[in-house]
Amino acid sequence: MQTIRNLQVVEALNKASLLFLIICALACSRCAPERNNAFSNVYHNTSSHYNAYFIANEDIKQIEEIIEESYEWNYNLILPVFAPFDSILAQSYNEQIEHCITKASLAIQLHRGSNWEDNSYLLIGKARFYSLDFVNAIETFKYVNTKGLGDNEKHEALVALMRTFIEYEEINNAIAVSDYLKRENLNKKNLKNLYLTRGYLYQKTDDLNNMVKNLTQAVPLITHGKERARINFIIGQVYQSLGFESEAYSYYKETLKSNPEYELAFYTKLNMAQVSRLTKNNDIKKVRKYFRKLLKDRKNEEYKDKIYYEMAQFEVRHYHLELGMSYYNSSIRTSVNNNRQKAHSYWELGKIYYDSLAEYEIAKLYYDSTMSVLPQDEVEYAAIAQRSEVLTNFVKQLDIIHTNDSLLHLASLSTEALNLYLDEYIAQEEQAAILRQKAEEKRKKQQASAKQFTGSFGNTEDHTFGSNNYDGSVWYFYNPSSVSRGKSEFVSVWGDRPLEDNWRRSLKPSNLTEEAKEGEAALSDGRNTTPKPKEKPTTKDEEHSEGGTVSGLDKSTLMATVPATAEQQAALLVEIEQALYELGNIYNFDLNEKNNSVETFEILLERFPDTEHKYEVWYLLYLILEDLQNMPQSEYYKNLLLNQAPESIYAKLILNPNYRAESSMASEKLKKVYAQAYQLYQDENYPEALTLLNDGLAEYPDNDFVDNVQLLKILIHAETESAYTYEAALKNFLKEYEDSELVPHVEMLIKSSEQYQINLVNSSRAQFIKKFNQPHFFVFVYETDTELAHTLPDYFKPLIPKNQPNMTIGNLLLDEKYSMILISEFSDKQSALAFDDIVSEQKPSKKINKSGKFYNFVITKENFNIFYQTKELDTYLTFYRKNYPVK
């Protein structure tokens, strides 16, 4: 019985197992991706959410964390709403990108139709966005918006699409998405992200008002404390930059309420000090006391440069410029590892010297230092680089003027005076070099002591102007010997000149002459105008340097730099002329210092009356003085241009301010005419080409393209006229269009023509060509006489046939003895001979009442070139008698 029962139990268990397997199989079949029932939906929603989607979403979170932690937040500028990223950073999280796309794709493929399918597509879009694959990211977000089932997912996709358009620099598309979302009803999460993304959009387009408007709307929707603190801080920065200090203070205060990280809290407190409402002197003292408290706090050791920077900002803002500058310098000295902060301190000092003090030489030094440490990703990098370039050019031109004037001054001294000056100069420089050497040794000892004292606290060396790699020498303006050396180098190697309120006075030649005379007078009466170095005992440094100077200066080397010849001095004057022109333009266009520009240009005109820039400078002075309301002087330069250079472009601009625009339009029209005429020229249709060009010039006579048309006319005439006429036309072109870009090409054509004629003469010297079926010239040769040169053209003019009014009369020098009248051109041999007969009958040799020999004959254009080059009159007369009927 027991056995039977056991068998029954086994049979029952087998049936239960079979039933369980059947149920599992049915369940699995019901859960296939293509099934859509309650059981399968629960399964797919749960599996996709807590498996593949969850893992992919964690990858995105990790990527966003990497981006935020990798970005170097620059608190000197308004922080970006979203941390930037680039292709280099993207390589660091490439593994997470690929893993995210793989997992999100699995969530879609294995659980199609689940509630998390749209979300998985969103993750794929975000992964592509963070990998900078913006095109595919855009397509993915668009797919979710058009094919997605949930409104929230669609809205999330559109907000992400808007952010992608911003990064892809398709701002109009981003605005279109933003406008569309205004009509949609978003949940809190999407609405928060929309406000943040809009704020980011307006930050990118420099619309701070709309930026802060959207960020303030986002704050109540932000639940994460860290994010809320950062956005409140950004709002405070924007309000501070817009001048709303009370609002800025409120949002900085809100930032601190969110218990931010130490760095953000530190910068928030600094900014709060800047925007605190100060009504009494005691309030200013409280802020200063607060800054000093921050300096003493050991936790702020690495932030000292920033504290000093904010102290400087505070003092400058309250018009304590000198104190502010001192704090900027302290910021530079205490900045160890923060080049970005160091650059901003240098920059602020550069701006003070540039904008407030107008001391451009010193400003240039600070801008150089700024550029040496400023990261290239700074928003203002391009603007700072541009101003640095302007200052570099300014100092360069100034240095050329001072150096060359000093050298010319030395060249004017007698040998005795020059030797005395050099001896004194070398002695002074030797003393300065010894002082520098001692100061450097002292600095190194102090540095070594400081290292022993500070141990592992890091390098606290200062950065100086004298070293591009900032090796820690004493700061430039705290080192008297460095100042002396810099001043000496800046003025010039020879620039030991009296200080004046206005440097430009030293540019005038009269001053140089007076200085030279004064130097000569000093020598003649035993006086010494150069300060003599104080006597001092010989030092170990000097003993060590015996046989060679510490300064490295050598009298013979210095003497060799003084311009001894007229050519060398003329070259220096050319450099001064150009430097004055450049300097005037820098004052006018770059520094906007109109009065200094006027003064510099007037010095240029005074020192170099025939400068090649004369007309342009007159025009600039006319405009600048008009802008300065100095109408009499403005009219003076206006009249100079109109009277002395009426055909210049500057005179035309005065008469017609729209001349350039109108000339440009005419040039474009004339270019079309030119293209048609050039094609005719290539097709050897010369008459029609000339007609077209002449009509074009008549219709558009005054523009920038006329020189091209005139050159084409010369080339066309060259096909039908003599080489001599062609060459003369080219030379005339150079005179008429001396500023044309075509001048080098025309000069090359002239050389080619000259070489062609030389080759032609050499190959056919005294061998005239017997080809008479071509145009002819009439030639009248006479012994050179000034009176005849004036009377003969008038004598021959009435003899020219009335049916040929286009004939020209030329007067040419043949050789040292003879000149000739050239009448051109006759269409053939017969008409030329007929004219020669008329002349012979008139017997001009008797009528002009002059003694000497006279010859008249006709000649082909081809033979005239040979005749004019060889000058062989007798040879041609023999050829003429043999080949022409002579009466």
Residue pairs with C-beta under 8 A, 6 or more apart in sequence:
27 39
29 35
30 37
30 39
30 40
31 39
31 40
31 43
31 44
32 40
33 44
33 109
33 110
33 111
33 112
33 113
34 112
36 113
41 113
41 114
44 111
44 112
44 113
44 114
45 111
45 114
45 115
45 116
47 110
47 111
47 114
48 107
48 110
48 111
48 114
48 115
48 116
48 117
48 120
49 114
49 115
49 116
51 107
52 103
52 104
52 106
52 107
52 110
52 111
52 120
53 103
53 104
53 107
53 116
53 119
53 120
53 123
55 99
55 103
56 99
56 100
56 101
56 103
56 104
56 107
56 120
56 123
56 127
57 123
59 96
59 97
59 99
59 100
59 103
59 123
59 127
60 96
60 100
60 123
60 126
60 127
60 130
62 93
62 96
63 93
63 96
63 97
63 100
63 127
63 130
64 130
66 89
66 92
66 93
66 96
67 83
67 85
67 89
67 93
67 130
68 83
70 83
70 85
70 89
70 92
71 83
71 84
71 85
72 340
73 79
73 263
74 340
74 378
75 267
75 306
76 309
76 340
76 341
76 344
77 379
78 203
78 234
78 237
78 238
78 241
79 230
79 233
79 234
79 237
80 200
80 203
81 196
81 197
81 199
81 200
81 203
81 215
81 231
81 234
82 163
82 196
82 200
85 130
85 132
86 132
87 132
90 97
90 130
90 131
90 132
93 130
94 131
97 127
97 130
97 131
100 123
100 124
100 126
100 127
101 124
101 127
101 128
104 120
104 121
104 123
104 124
104 127
105 120
105 124
107 114
107 116
107 117
107 120
108 117
108 120
108 121
111 117
115 150
118 144
118 148
118 149
118 150
118 153
118 154
118 157
119 153
121 140
121 143
121 144
121 148
121 157
122 140
122 141
122 144
122 153
122 156
122 157
122 160
124 140
125 137
125 140
125 141
125 144
125 157
125 160
126 137
126 160
128 134
128 136
128 137
128 140
129 137
129 160
129 163
129 164
129 167
134 164
134 167
134 168
137 160
137 164
138 161
138 164
138 165
138 168
141 157
141 158
141 160
141 161
141 164
142 157
142 161
144 153
144 154
144 156
144 157
145 154
145 157
145 158
145 161
148 154
148 157
151 184
151 185
152 187
152 190
155 181
155 184
155 186
155 187
155 190
155 194
156 189
156 190
156 193
158 177
158 180
158 181
158 184
159 181
159 190
159 193
159 194
159 197
161 177
162 174
162 177
162 178
162 181
162 194
162 197
162 198
162 201
163 174
163 197
163 200
165 171
165 173
165 174
165 177
166 174
166 197
166 200
166 201
166 204
171 201
171 204
171 205
174 201
175 201
178 194
178 197
178 198
178 201
181 194
186 194
188 221
189 221
191 221
192 218
192 221
192 222
195 214
195 215
195 217
195 218
195 221
196 214
196 215
196 218
196 231
198 210
198 214
199 211
199 212
199 214
199 215
199 218
202 208
202 209
202 210
202 211
202 214
203 211
208 238
208 241
208 242
209 242
211 238
212 235
212 238
212 239
212 242
215 231
215 234
215 235
215 238
216 235
218 231
219 228
219 231
219 232
219 235
219 254
222 228
222 231
225 258
225 259
225 260
226 258
226 260
226 261
228 258
229 255
229 258
229 259
229 260
229 264
230 260
230 264
232 251
232 252
232 254
232 255
232 258
233 251
233 252
233 255
233 260
233 264
233 267
233 268
233 271
235 251
236 247
236 248
236 249
236 250
236 251
236 252
236 255
236 268
236 271
236 275
237 248
237 271
239 245
239 247
239 248
239 251
240 248
240 271
240 274
240 275
245 275
245 277
246 275
246 277
248 271
248 275
249 272
249 275
249 276
249 277
252 268
252 271
252 272
252 275
253 272
255 264
255 265
255 268
256 265
256 268
256 269
260 268
262 299
266 300
266 303
266 306
267 306
269 294
270 294
270 306
270 307
270 310
271 310
273 287
273 290
273 291
273 310
273 314
274 310
274 313
274 314
274 317
276 283
276 287
277 283
278 284
278 287
278 318
284 318
287 314
288 311
288 314
291 307
291 310
291 311
291 314
294 300
294 303
294 307
295 304
295 307
295 308
300 307
302 336
302 337
304 331
304 334
305 331
305 332
305 334
305 335
305 336
305 338
305 341
305 342
305 345
306 331
306 338
306 341
308 327
308 328
308 330
308 331
308 334
308 345
309 327
309 328
309 331
309 341
309 344
309 345
309 348
311 324
311 327
311 330
312 324
312 325
312 326
312 327
312 328
312 330
312 331
312 345
312 348
313 324
313 348
314 324
315 321
315 323
315 324
315 327
316 324
316 325
316 348
316 352
321 352
321 356
324 352
325 349
325 352
328 345
328 348
328 349
329 345
329 349
329 475
331 341
331 342
331 345
332 342
332 345
332 346
332 462
332 463
332 475
333 460
333 462
333 475
334 460
335 341
335 342
335 345
335 463
336 458
336 459
336 460
337 458
339 373
339 374
339 375
340 374
340 375
340 378
342 373
342 463
343 370
343 373
343 374
343 375
343 378
346 366
346 367
346 369
346 370
346 373
347 366
347 367
347 370
347 374
347 380
347 384
349 366
350 363
350 366
350 367
350 369
350 370
350 387
351 363
353 359
353 360
353 362
353 363
353 366
354 360
354 363
354 367
354 387
354 391
357 363
358 593
360 391
360 394
360 395
360 591
361 395
361 398
361 490
363 391
364 388
364 391
364 392
364 394
364 395
365 465
365 476
367 384
367 387
367 388
367 391
368 388
368 392
368 465
369 463
369 465
370 384
370 388
371 384
371 385
371 388
372 468
372 470
373 463
373 470
374 381
374 384
375 381
378 384
390 586
390 590
390 591
393 582
393 586
394 583
394 586
394 590
394 591
395 490
397 579
397 580
397 582
397 583
397 586
398 503
398 579
398 583
399 490
399 492
400 575
400 576
400 579
401 507
401 576
401 579
401 580
401 583
402 490
402 491
402 492
402 495
402 503
402 506
403 491
403 492
403 493
403 494
403 495
404 572
404 573
404 575
404 576
404 579
405 506
405 507
405 512
405 576
406 491
406 492
406 493
406 494
406 495
406 497
407 492
407 494
407 561
407 562
407 563
407 572
408 512
408 563
408 569
408 572
408 573
409 494
409 512
409 515
409 516
410 418
410 421
410 494
410 562
411 562
411 563
411 564
411 569
412 512
412 513
412 516
413 421
413 516
413 519
413 520
414 520
414 523
416 523
417 519
417 520
417 522
417 523
418 559
418 562
420 523
420 528
420 530
421 519
421 530
422 555
422 558
422 559
423 555
424 528
424 530
424 531
424 532
424 533
425 494
425 496
425 530
425 553
425 558
426 549
426 551
426 553
426 555
426 558
427 533
428 496
428 531
428 533
429 488
429 551
429 553
430 549
430 550
430 551
430 553
431 533
432 481
432 484
432 485
432 488
432 551
433 549
433 550
433 551
433 552
434 539
434 541
434 542
434 550
435 480
435 481
436 481
436 482
436 485
437 541
437 550
438 541
439 474
439 479
439 481
440 473
443 473
443 474
447 461
447 472
450 460
454 460
459 472
461 470
461 471
461 472
462 470
462 472
462 473
462 474
462 475
463 470
463 472
463 475
464 470
464 473
464 474
464 475
464 476
464 479
464 482
465 476
465 482
465 486
466 473
466 476
466 482
466 486
467 473
473 479
474 482
476 482
476 483
476 486
477 483
488 495
488 496
491 497
493 558
493 561
496 530
497 506
497 515
500 506
504 599
504 600
504 603
505 511
507 576
507 580
507 603
507 607
508 603
508 606
508 607
509 607
518 529
519 529
521 527
522 528
522 529
541 550
542 550
563 569
563 571
563 572
573 608
576 607
577 604
577 607
577 608
577 611
580 600
580 601
580 603
580 604
580 607
580 608
581 604
581 611
581 613
581 617
583 600
584 597
584 600
584 601
584 604
584 617
584 620
585 597
585 620
587 593
587 594
587 596
587 597
587 600
588 594
588 597
588 620
588 624
594 624
594 627
594 628
595 628
597 620
597 624
598 621
598 624
598 625
598 628
601 617
601 620
601 621
601 624
602 621
604 611
604 613
604 617
605 611
605 614
605 617
611 617
615 641
615 645
615 648
615 650
616 650
618 637
618 640
618 641
618 645
618 650
619 637
619 641
619 650
619 653
619 654
621 633
621 634
621 637
622 634
622 637
622 638
622 641
622 654
623 634
625 631
625 633
625 634
625 637
626 634
638 654
641 648
641 650
641 651
641 654
642 651
642 654
642 655
645 651
649 659
652 659
652 702
653 659
653 660
656 662
663 702
663 703
663 704
664 703
664 704
666 700
666 702
666 703
666 705
667 700
667 703
667 704
667 705
669 699
669 700
670 696
670 697
670 700
670 703
670 705
670 706
670 709
671 705
673 692
673 693
673 695
673 696
673 700
673 709
674 693
674 696
674 705
674 708
674 709
674 712
676 692
677 689
677 690
677 692
677 693
677 696
677 709
677 712
678 689
678 712
680 686
680 688
680 689
680 692
681 689
681 712
681 715
681 716
684 719
686 716
686 719
686 720
689 712
689 716
690 713
690 716
690 717
693 709
693 712
693 713
693 716
694 713
696 709
697 706
697 709
707 733
707 737
707 740
707 741
707 742
708 742
710 733
710 736
710 737
711 733
711 742
711 745
711 746
714 726
714 729
714 730
714 733
717 725
717 726
717 729
718 726
718 729
721 825
721 861
722 861
722 862
722 864
722 865
723 753
723 756
723 757
723 760
723 865
724 757
724 864
724 865
724 868
725 824
726 753
727 750
727 753
727 754
727 757
730 746
730 749
730 750
730 753
731 750
733 740
733 742
733 746
734 743
734 746
734 747
734 750
737 743
740 746
757 865
757 869
758 869
760 865
760 866
760 869
761 865
761 866
761 869
761 870
764 866
765 866
765 870
765 872
766 870
766 872
766 875
767 866
768 863
768 866
768 867
768 875
768 876
768 879
769 860
769 862
769 863
769 866
770 883
771 860
771 862
772 829
772 860
772 883
773 828
773 829
774 828
774 860
774 861
774 862
775 824
775 825
775 826
775 827
775 828
775 860
775 861
776 825
776 826
776 828
776 829
776 831
776 832
776 858
776 859
776 860
776 861
777 822
777 823
777 824
777 825
777 826
777 832
777 858
777 859
777 860
777 861
777 864
778 822
778 823
778 824
778 826
778 832
778 835
778 836
778 839
778 856
778 857
778 858
779 820
779 821
779 822
779 823
779 855
779 856
779 857
779 858
779 859
779 864
780 792
780 796
780 820
780 821
780 823
780 839
780 844
780 854
780 855
780 856
781 814
781 818
781 819
781 820
781 853
781 854
781 855
781 856
781 873
782 788
782 792
782 818
782 819
782 820
782 821
782 850
782 852
782 853
782 854
783 817
783 818
783 819
783 852
783 853
783 854
784 813
784 817
784 818
784 819
785 819
785 850
785 852
787 850
788 819
788 848
788 850
789 811
789 819
791 848
792 811
792 821
792 848
793 809
793 811
793 821
795 844
795 847
795 848
796 809
796 821
796 823
796 839
797 809
799 835
799 838
799 839
799 842
800 807
800 809
800 823
800 835
801 807
801 835
804 826
807 823
807 824
807 825
807 826
808 823
808 824
809 821
809 822
809 823
810 821
810 822
810 823
810 824
811 819
811 820
811 821
811 822
812 819
812 820
812 822
812 868
813 819
814 820
814 868
814 871
814 873
815 871
818 873
823 835
825 861
826 832
826 835
826 858
829 858
829 860
829 884
832 858
833 858
833 884
833 885
835 858
836 856
836 857
836 858
837 887
839 856
840 856
840 887
844 854
844 856
845 854
855 873
855 877
857 876
857 877
857 880
857 884
858 880
858 884
859 867
859 876
859 880
863 876
863 879
867 873
867 876
880 886
